[in-house]
Amino acid sequence: MDGGCGRPELNTNIFLENGDWNYSSTLLRLALALGLGLLVGLERERRGKEAGVRSFAFVAATGCAGGLLGDAYAITSLVLIVPFMVFINVQTLRKEVPSTEITTSAALLVIGFVGVLCGRGHTMPAVALGLTCLALLAWKQPLSGFSVGITEAELRSAILLAILAFVIYPVLPANAIDQWGLVSPRAALTTVILVAAIGFCNYVLHKVYGSKGFEAAGFFGGLVNSIVAIIELATLAKEDDALEGVAFKGTMYATAAMLLRNALILAVLAPATLYFAAVPMGLMLIVCVVFALVLKGKAIDANNPPVVKLELPFSLPHALKFGGIFLAISVIGTLSQRSLGSAGFYIVNSIGGMFSSASSVAAAGTLSAQGKLPFEAGGIGSVLAAVASTLISIPIVARVGRNARLTRSVFLGIGLVSVVGIAGALVAHSAGLFLMDLVASWS
């Protein structure tokens, strides 16, 4: 039956035409509600809470029964949970160590709703809600530890990202605001939000796992900002010559991470460009990993590893800087493409890659997705931006590290990565067409 919006209505009726119960449907819904209630109850029982396995199972069964009988009974079943929650908290407060069961009470209410959803036949929302509740309870320590470790600046960074994504983005014009079709505010902000979100997630990963090892710090640092990570690595090598080997390994891992991040940006903005960028970037990535794995550096104390410090990946100045670079590359790259062809865009994107490979790759992907740039040019331009970003690390290491052996190692490793990238870009046309045909044959 059509619900008026082009979608079939969900059948929540459990009665047959003669008024009897549809036992199979009823039992399945009740079993699902009990199963989810038992799972959450097991977690609470394991932590020694007042409400455990049986309590959560009873609450889920009550909600399910209310959902089976109708809306009025469903509401009643949820209301009946409230005095039960009050009783649990009173019992807890009467103990020698006064405390409240706020989290357990909230979980009981959620499981009540899960039971109602099961009773009404909404299987997927019930499972999603129940498992989400279980995950939030089970991951208490990681979530609490992470929340305690968040600084005010990091919280402001997350709030700013949310404001841009959910407040400013919807009110921006979707089309270009100039008669030449060069500047599209919504497309620009979309790219800023995408790259900022990737950077923010990578920053969280770096914060959680970066201290586990020097190579891991270099890799996660490269996901956030490869140039900043390489500067930090070179600084550490300058302070301690014994860290020369691991600084080089970290530099190669940071470069590999930059390539992976750029590939992800392309995959989101314009997947077709990856056909032409995959082979060159893949070859560059392999060379980075081979150099990092083959070189034997000094062993690092696992209990006290060097720390690679990174600035916040997203702030208002950072957003303005990235947006400015992105718009500049988009406008100049489009004009160069129109007047000089793909060669003009390659030059502009390579120069942009020296300042921000993420901005250059995002511009290439966005222009390709909008039809202003051929997918081949977008893919090859992204490779050249990555090569330029890779090459710029050589003078950075030489200037910051002031370590002749480290500079020679980086020159050899990064130089070979760049040569492979340029060679891959030269054959990207044939390789891209081959990948397109290969994917087409599989699909």
RABELKA-V191168 format. One record per residue. N is the residue number from 1. RES is the residue in one letter. SS is DSSP state (H for helix, E for strand, - for the rest). OMEGA is omega in whole degrees, 0 to 359 (* if undefined). NEAR is the number of other ideal C-beta (glycine too) atoms within 12 Angstrom. Layout:
n->N res->RES ss->SS omega->OMEGA near->NEAR
n->N res->RES ss->SS omega->OMEGA near->NEAR
//
This chain:
n->1 res->M ss->- omega->183 near->9
n->2 res->D ss->E omega->180 near->8
n->3 res->G ss->- omega->177 near->10
n->4 res->G ss->- omega->182 near->8
n->5 res->C ss->- omega->180 near->7
n->6 res->G ss->- omega->181 near->7
n->7 res->R ss->- omega->177 near->9
n->8 res->P ss->E omega->178 near->10
n->9 res->E ss->- omega->177 near->13
n->10 res->L ss->- omega->181 near->15
n->11 res->N ss->- omega->180 near->14
n->12 res->T ss->- omega->182 near->24
n->13 res->N ss->- omega->182 near->21
n->14 res->I ss->- omega->181 near->27
n->15 res->F ss->E omega->173 near->17
n->16 res->L ss->- omega->184 near->13
n->17 res->E ss->- omega->180 near->7
n->18 res->N ss->- omega->178 near->7
n->19 res->G ss->- omega->179 near->9
n->20 res->D ss->- omega->178 near->12
n->21 res->W ss->E omega->169 near->17
n->22 res->N ss->- omega->192 near->20
n->23 res->Y ss->H omega->182 near->15
n->24 res->S ss->H omega->179 near->13
n->25 res->S ss->H omega->180 near->25
n->26 res->T ss->H omega->182 near->26
n->27 res->L ss->H omega->179 near->17
n->28 res->L ss->H omega->180 near->21
n->29 res->R ss->H omega->179 near->38
n->30 res->L ss->H omega->179 near->31
n->31 res->A ss->H omega->179 near->24
n->32 res->L ss->H omega->180 near->35
n->33 res->A ss->H omega->179 near->45
n->34 res->L ss->H omega->180 near->33
n->35 res->G ss->H omega->179 near->30
n->36 res->L ss->H omega->177 near->42
n->37 res->G ss->H omega->179 near->44
n->38 res->L ss->H omega->180 near->29
n->39 res->L ss->H omega->180 near->30
n->40 res->V ss->H omega->178 near->44
n->41 res->G ss->H omega->177 near->35
n->42 res->L ss->H omega->179 near->24
n->43 res->E ss->H omega->179 near->31
n->44 res->R ss->H omega->178 near->36
n->45 res->E ss->H omega->180 near->22
n->46 res->R ss->H omega->180 near->16
n->47 res->R ss->- omega->175 near->21
n->48 res->G ss->- omega->181 near->14
n->49 res->K ss->- omega->180 near->30
n->50 res->E ss->- omega->177 near->31
n->51 res->A ss->- omega->183 near->39
n->52 res->G ss->- omega->187 near->26
n->53 res->V ss->H omega->185 near->24
n->54 res->R ss->H omega->181 near->18
n->55 res->S ss->H omega->181 near->33
n->56 res->F ss->H omega->177 near->44
n->57 res->A ss->H omega->179 near->32
n->58 res->F ss->H omega->180 near->27
n->59 res->V ss->H omega->178 near->45
n->60 res->A ss->H omega->179 near->48
n->61 res->A ss->H omega->178 near->35
n->62 res->T ss->H omega->178 near->36
n->63 res->G ss->H omega->180 near->47
n->64 res->C ss->H omega->179 near->45
n->65 res->A ss->H omega->178 near->30
n->66 res->G ss->H omega->178 near->34
n->67 res->G ss->H omega->179 near->40
n->68 res->L ss->H omega->186 near->34
n->69 res->L ss->H omega->179 near->25
n->70 res->G ss->- omega->186 near->19
n->71 res->D ss->H omega->182 near->16
n->72 res->A ss->H omega->179 near->13
n->73 res->Y ss->H omega->179 near->22
n->74 res->A ss->H omega->178 near->30
n->75 res->I ss->H omega->179 near->19
n->76 res->T ss->H omega->181 near->20
n->77 res->S ss->H omega->178 near->37
n->78 res->L ss->H omega->178 near->33
n->79 res->V ss->H omega->181 near->19
n->80 res->L ss->H omega->178 near->26
n->81 res->I ss->H omega->186 near->38
n->82 res->V ss->H omega->179 near->19
n->83 res->P ss->H omega->177 near->14
n->84 res->F ss->H omega->177 near->29
n->85 res->M ss->H omega->179 near->31
n->86 res->V ss->H omega->180 near->18
n->87 res->F ss->H omega->180 near->20
n->88 res->I ss->H omega->181 near->33
n->89 res->N ss->H omega->177 near->26
n->90 res->V ss->H omega->179 near->18
n->91 res->Q ss->H omega->179 near->21
n->92 res->T ss->H omega->181 near->24
n->93 res->L ss->H omega->180 near->17
n->94 res->R ss->- omega->179 near->14
n->95 res->K ss->- omega->183 near->15
n->96 res->E ss->- omega->179 near->7
n->97 res->V ss->- omega->184 near->8
n->98 res->P ss->- omega->175 near->12
n->99 res->S ss->- omega->179 near->19
n->100 res->T ss->- omega->180 near->21
n->101 res->E ss->- omega->183 near->30
n->102 res->I ss->H omega->182 near->16
n->103 res->T ss->H omega->179 near->29
n->104 res->T ss->H omega->178 near->36
n->105 res->S ss->H omega->178 near->31
n->106 res->A ss->H omega->179 near->23
n->107 res->A ss->H omega->177 near->43
n->108 res->L ss->H omega->180 near->43
n->109 res->L ss->H omega->179 near->32
n->110 res->V ss->H omega->180 near->37
n->111 res->I ss->H omega->173 near->50
n->112 res->G ss->H omega->176 near->47
n->113 res->F ss->H omega->177 near->37
n->114 res->V ss->H omega->178 near->51
n->115 res->G ss->H omega->179 near->46
n->116 res->V ss->H omega->179 near->44
n->117 res->L ss->H omega->177 near->35
n->118 res->C ss->H omega->180 near->44
n->119 res->G ss->H omega->179 near->40
n->120 res->R ss->H omega->178 near->33
n->121 res->G ss->- omega->178 near->27
n->122 res->H ss->- omega->189 near->27
n->123 res->T ss->H omega->185 near->26
n->124 res->M ss->H omega->177 near->15
n->125 res->P ss->H omega->180 near->22
n->126 res->A ss->H omega->180 near->37
n->127 res->V ss->H omega->181 near->21
n->128 res->A ss->H omega->181 near->18
n->129 res->L ss->H omega->180 near->32
n->130 res->G ss->H omega->181 near->41
n->131 res->L ss->H omega->175 near->24
n->132 res->T ss->H omega->176 near->22
n->133 res->C ss->H omega->179 near->34
n->134 res->L ss->H omega->181 near->29
n->135 res->A ss->H omega->180 near->19
n->136 res->L ss->H omega->178 near->21
n->137 res->L ss->H omega->185 near->32
n->138 res->A ss->H omega->183 near->21
n->139 res->W ss->- omega->182 near->17
n->140 res->K ss->H omega->185 near->21
n->141 res->Q ss->H omega->179 near->13
n->142 res->P ss->H omega->181 near->16
n->143 res->L ss->H omega->180 near->17
n->144 res->S ss->H omega->180 near->14
n->145 res->G ss->H omega->180 near->13
n->146 res->F ss->H omega->181 near->20
n->147 res->S ss->H omega->179 near->16
n->148 res->V ss->H omega->183 near->11
n->149 res->G ss->H omega->181 near->16
n->150 res->I ss->- omega->178 near->21
n->151 res->T ss->- omega->179 near->16
n->152 res->E ss->H omega->180 near->11
n->153 res->A ss->H omega->179 near->18
n->154 res->E ss->H omega->178 near->26
n->155 res->L ss->H omega->177 near->19
n->156 res->R ss->H omega->179 near->18
n->157 res->S ss->H omega->179 near->29
n->158 res->A ss->H omega->179 near->28
n->159 res->I ss->H omega->179 near->20
n->160 res->L ss->H omega->178 near->29
n->161 res->L ss->H omega->179 near->34
n->162 res->A ss->H omega->180 near->19
n->163 res->I ss->H omega->179 near->21
n->164 res->L ss->H omega->185 near->36
n->165 res->A ss->H omega->190 near->24
n->166 res->F ss->H omega->181 near->14
n->167 res->V ss->H omega->185 near->15
n->168 res->I ss->H omega->185 near->21
n->169 res->Y ss->H omega->184 near->24
n->170 res->P ss->H omega->185 near->16
n->171 res->V ss->H omega->180 near->13
n->172 res->L ss->- omega->178 near->22
n->173 res->P ss->- omega->183 near->16
n->174 res->A ss->- omega->183 near->16
n->175 res->N ss->- omega->179 near->15
n->176 res->A ss->- omega->184 near->22
n->177 res->I ss->- omega->179 near->17
n->178 res->D ss->- omega->185 near->15
n->179 res->Q ss->- omega->179 near->8
n->180 res->W ss->- omega->179 near->14
n->181 res->G ss->- omega->183 near->19
n->182 res->L ss->- omega->187 near->29
n->183 res->V ss->- omega->176 near->28
n->184 res->S ss->- omega->186 near->29
n->185 res->P ss->H omega->183 near->26
n->186 res->R ss->H omega->178 near->24
n->187 res->A ss->H omega->179 near->37
n->188 res->A ss->H omega->181 near->39
n->189 res->L ss->H omega->176 near->34
n->190 res->T ss->H omega->180 near->30
n->191 res->T ss->H omega->178 near->42
n->192 res->V ss->H omega->181 near->43
n->193 res->I ss->H omega->181 near->35
n->194 res->L ss->H omega->183 near->36
n->195 res->V ss->H omega->178 near->45
n->196 res->A ss->H omega->179 near->41
n->197 res->A ss->H omega->177 near->29
n->198 res->I ss->H omega->179 near->36
n->199 res->G ss->H omega->181 near->43
n->200 res->F ss->H omega->177 near->35
n->201 res->C ss->H omega->179 near->23
n->202 res->N ss->H omega->177 near->36
n->203 res->Y ss->H omega->177 near->39
n->204 res->V ss->H omega->178 near->28
n->205 res->L ss->H omega->178 near->27
n->206 res->H ss->H omega->181 near->36
n->207 res->K ss->H omega->183 near->30
n->208 res->V ss->H omega->189 near->20
n->209 res->Y ss->H omega->186 near->23
n->210 res->G ss->H omega->182 near->34
n->211 res->S ss->H omega->182 near->27
n->212 res->K ss->H omega->180 near->21
n->213 res->G ss->- omega->184 near->27
n->214 res->F ss->H omega->179 near->42
n->215 res->E ss->H omega->178 near->40
n->216 res->A ss->H omega->178 near->32
n->217 res->A ss->H omega->178 near->41
n->218 res->G ss->H omega->182 near->51
n->219 res->F ss->H omega->181 near->39
n->220 res->F ss->H omega->175 near->40
n->221 res->G ss->H omega->178 near->46
n->222 res->G ss->H omega->176 near->49
n->223 res->L ss->H omega->180 near->42
n->224 res->V ss->H omega->181 near->40
n->225 res->N ss->H omega->186 near->42
n->226 res->S ss->H omega->182 near->44
n->227 res->I ss->H omega->179 near->36
n->228 res->V ss->H omega->179 near->34
n->229 res->A ss->H omega->180 near->47
n->230 res->I ss->H omega->177 near->49
n->231 res->I ss->H omega->179 near->33
n->232 res->E ss->H omega->180 near->38
n->233 res->L ss->H omega->179 near->49
n->234 res->A ss->H omega->178 near->38
n->235 res->T ss->H omega->178 near->28
n->236 res->L ss->H omega->178 near->37
n->237 res->A ss->H omega->177 near->39
n->238 res->K ss->H omega->181 near->25
n->239 res->E ss->H omega->182 near->18
n->240 res->D ss->- omega->182 near->22
n->241 res->D ss->H omega->181 near->19
n->242 res->A ss->H omega->181 near->21
n->243 res->L ss->H omega->182 near->34
n->244 res->E ss->H omega->182 near->33
n->245 res->G ss->H omega->182 near->32
n->246 res->V ss->H omega->175 near->36
n->247 res->A ss->H omega->177 near->47
n->248 res->F ss->H omega->178 near->42
n->249 res->K ss->H omega->179 near->41
n->250 res->G ss->H omega->178 near->52
n->251 res->T ss->H omega->179 near->56
n->252 res->M ss->H omega->178 near->47
n->253 res->Y ss->H omega->178 near->41
n->254 res->A ss->H omega->177 near->52
n->255 res->T ss->H omega->177 near->53
n->256 res->A ss->H omega->179 near->42
n->257 res->A ss->H omega->177 near->47
n->258 res->M ss->H omega->179 near->52
n->259 res->L ss->H omega->179 near->45
n->260 res->L ss->H omega->179 near->32
n->261 res->R ss->H omega->180 near->43
n->262 res->N ss->H omega->177 near->52
n->263 res->A ss->H omega->178 near->37
n->264 res->L ss->H omega->178 near->29
n->265 res->I ss->H omega->178 near->48
n->266 res->L ss->H omega->182 near->46
n->267 res->A ss->H omega->181 near->26
n->268 res->V ss->H omega->186 near->24
n->269 res->L ss->H omega->183 near->38
n->270 res->A ss->- omega->184 near->37
n->271 res->P ss->H omega->183 near->24
n->272 res->A ss->H omega->179 near->29
n->273 res->T ss->H omega->180 near->43
n->274 res->L ss->H omega->177 near->37
n->275 res->Y ss->H omega->183 near->36
n->276 res->F ss->H omega->180 near->43
n->277 res->A ss->H omega->188 near->49
n->278 res->A ss->H omega->184 near->34
n->279 res->V ss->H omega->178 near->33
n->280 res->P ss->H omega->180 near->45
n->281 res->M ss->H omega->178 near->47
n->282 res->G ss->H omega->178 near->28
n->283 res->L ss->H omega->177 near->32
n->284 res->M ss->H omega->179 near->45
n->285 res->L ss->H omega->180 near->35
n->286 res->I ss->H omega->180 near->23
n->287 res->V ss->H omega->179 near->31
n->288 res->C ss->H omega->183 near->43
n->289 res->V ss->H omega->180 near->25
n->290 res->V ss->H omega->179 near->20
n->291 res->F ss->H omega->182 near->33
n->292 res->A ss->H omega->182 near->36
n->293 res->L ss->H omega->184 near->17
n->294 res->V ss->H omega->184 near->17
n->295 res->L ss->- omega->177 near->27
n->296 res->K ss->- omega->178 near->13
n->297 res->G ss->- omega->178 near->33
n->298 res->K ss->- omega->179 near->20
n->299 res->A ss->- omega->182 near->15
n->300 res->I ss->- omega->177 near->27
n->301 res->D ss->- omega->183 near->14
n->302 res->A ss->- omega->181 near->13
n->303 res->N ss->- omega->181 near->8
n->304 res->N ss->- omega->183 near->10
n->305 res->P ss->- omega->174 near->23
n->306 res->P ss->- omega->184 near->31
n->307 res->V ss->- omega->174 near->24
n->308 res->V ss->- omega->184 near->45
n->309 res->K ss->- omega->179 near->22
n->310 res->L ss->- omega->173 near->36
n->311 res->E ss->- omega->178 near->25
n->312 res->L ss->- omega->183 near->32
n->313 res->P ss->- omega->184 near->38
n->314 res->F ss->- omega->174 near->42
n->315 res->S ss->- omega->181 near->25
n->316 res->L ss->H omega->177 near->20
n->317 res->P ss->H omega->180 near->14
n->318 res->H ss->H omega->180 near->33
n->319 res->A ss->H omega->179 near->32
n->320 res->L ss->H omega->179 near->19
n->321 res->K ss->H omega->181 near->24
n->322 res->F ss->H omega->180 near->39
n->323 res->G ss->H omega->179 near->33
n->324 res->G ss->H omega->178 near->21
n->325 res->I ss->H omega->181 near->35
n->326 res->F ss->H omega->180 near->45
n->327 res->L ss->H omega->180 near->32
n->328 res->A ss->H omega->180 near->27
n->329 res->I ss->H omega->180 near->47
n->330 res->S ss->H omega->183 near->47
n->331 res->V ss->H omega->182 near->29
n->332 res->I ss->H omega->179 near->27
n->333 res->G ss->H omega->178 near->48
n->334 res->T ss->H omega->179 near->38
n->335 res->L ss->H omega->178 near->24
n->336 res->S ss->H omega->178 near->31
n->337 res->Q ss->H omega->181 near->33
n->338 res->R ss->H omega->186 near->20
n->339 res->S ss->H omega->185 near->15
n->340 res->L ss->H omega->182 near->17
n->341 res->G ss->- omega->183 near->17
n->342 res->S ss->H omega->180 near->33
n->343 res->A ss->H omega->178 near->18
n->344 res->G ss->H omega->178 near->22
n->345 res->F ss->H omega->179 near->40
n->346 res->Y ss->H omega->181 near->37
n->347 res->I ss->H omega->181 near->27
n->348 res->V ss->H omega->183 near->38
n->349 res->N ss->H omega->177 near->53
n->350 res->S ss->H omega->177 near->36
n->351 res->I ss->H omega->178 near->30
n->352 res->G ss->H omega->179 near->39
n->353 res->G ss->H omega->177 near->40
n->354 res->M ss->H omega->181 near->28
n->355 res->F ss->H omega->181 near->26
n->356 res->S ss->- omega->179 near->39
n->357 res->S ss->H omega->180 near->51
n->358 res->A ss->H omega->179 near->51
n->359 res->S ss->H omega->182 near->44
n->360 res->S ss->H omega->179 near->46
n->361 res->V ss->H omega->178 near->55
n->362 res->A ss->H omega->178 near->50
n->363 res->A ss->H omega->179 near->56
n->364 res->A ss->H omega->180 near->53
n->365 res->G ss->H omega->181 near->46
n->366 res->T ss->H omega->180 near->43
n->367 res->L ss->H omega->178 near->46
n->368 res->S ss->H omega->180 near->40
n->369 res->A ss->H omega->180 near->29
n->370 res->Q ss->- omega->180 near->31
n->371 res->G ss->- omega->180 near->17
n->372 res->K ss->- omega->184 near->32
n->373 res->L ss->- omega->176 near->39
n->374 res->P ss->- omega->180 near->28
n->375 res->F ss->H omega->179 near->34
n->376 res->E ss->H omega->179 near->32
n->377 res->A ss->H omega->178 near->41
n->378 res->G ss->H omega->180 near->48
n->379 res->G ss->H omega->181 near->48
n->380 res->I ss->H omega->177 near->43
n->381 res->G ss->H omega->177 near->52
n->382 res->S ss->H omega->178 near->60
n->383 res->V ss->H omega->180 near->52
n->384 res->L ss->H omega->176 near->44
n->385 res->A ss->H omega->178 near->50
n->386 res->A ss->H omega->177 near->54
n->387 res->V ss->H omega->179 near->45
n->388 res->A ss->H omega->178 near->37
n->389 res->S ss->H omega->178 near->44
n->390 res->T ss->H omega->182 near->49
n->391 res->L ss->H omega->183 near->33
n->392 res->I ss->H omega->180 near->31
n->393 res->S ss->H omega->180 near->48
n->394 res->I ss->H omega->178 near->33
n->395 res->P ss->H omega->178 near->20
n->396 res->I ss->H omega->180 near->32
n->397 res->V ss->H omega->180 near->44
n->398 res->A ss->H omega->183 near->25
n->399 res->R ss->H omega->185 near->19
n->400 res->V ss->H omega->185 near->28
n->401 res->G ss->H omega->182 near->36
n->402 res->R ss->- omega->179 near->18
n->403 res->N ss->- omega->187 near->30
n->404 res->A ss->H omega->182 near->16
n->405 res->R ss->H omega->177 near->24
n->406 res->L ss->H omega->179 near->42
n->407 res->T ss->H omega->179 near->29
n->408 res->R ss->H omega->180 near->18
n->409 res->S ss->H omega->180 near->35
n->410 res->V ss->H omega->178 near->45
n->411 res->F ss->H omega->180 near->28
n->412 res->L ss->H omega->184 near->23
n->413 res->G ss->H omega->181 near->41
n->414 res->I ss->H omega->178 near->42
n->415 res->G ss->H omega->179 near->25
n->416 res->L ss->H omega->177 near->27
n->417 res->V ss->H omega->181 near->42
n->418 res->S ss->H omega->178 near->35
n->419 res->V ss->H omega->178 near->22
n->420 res->V ss->H omega->179 near->32
n->421 res->G ss->H omega->179 near->43
n->422 res->I ss->H omega->177 near->26
n->423 res->A ss->H omega->178 near->20
n->424 res->G ss->H omega->179 near->35
n->425 res->A ss->H omega->180 near->38
n->426 res->L ss->H omega->181 near->21
n->427 res->V ss->- omega->184 near->21
n->428 res->A ss->H omega->181 near->39
n->429 res->H ss->H omega->181 near->25
n->430 res->S ss->H omega->180 near->18
n->431 res->A ss->H omega->180 near->29
n->432 res->G ss->H omega->178 near->33
n->433 res->L ss->H omega->178 near->20
n->434 res->F ss->H omega->179 near->18
n->435 res->L ss->H omega->179 near->29
n->436 res->M ss->H omega->178 near->26
n->437 res->D ss->H omega->181 near->14
n->438 res->L ss->H omega->179 near->15
n->439 res->V ss->H omega->179 near->16
n->440 res->A ss->H omega->179 near->12
n->441 res->S ss->H omega->178 near->9
n->442 res->W ss->H omega->183 near->8
n->443 res->S ss->- omega->* near->7
//
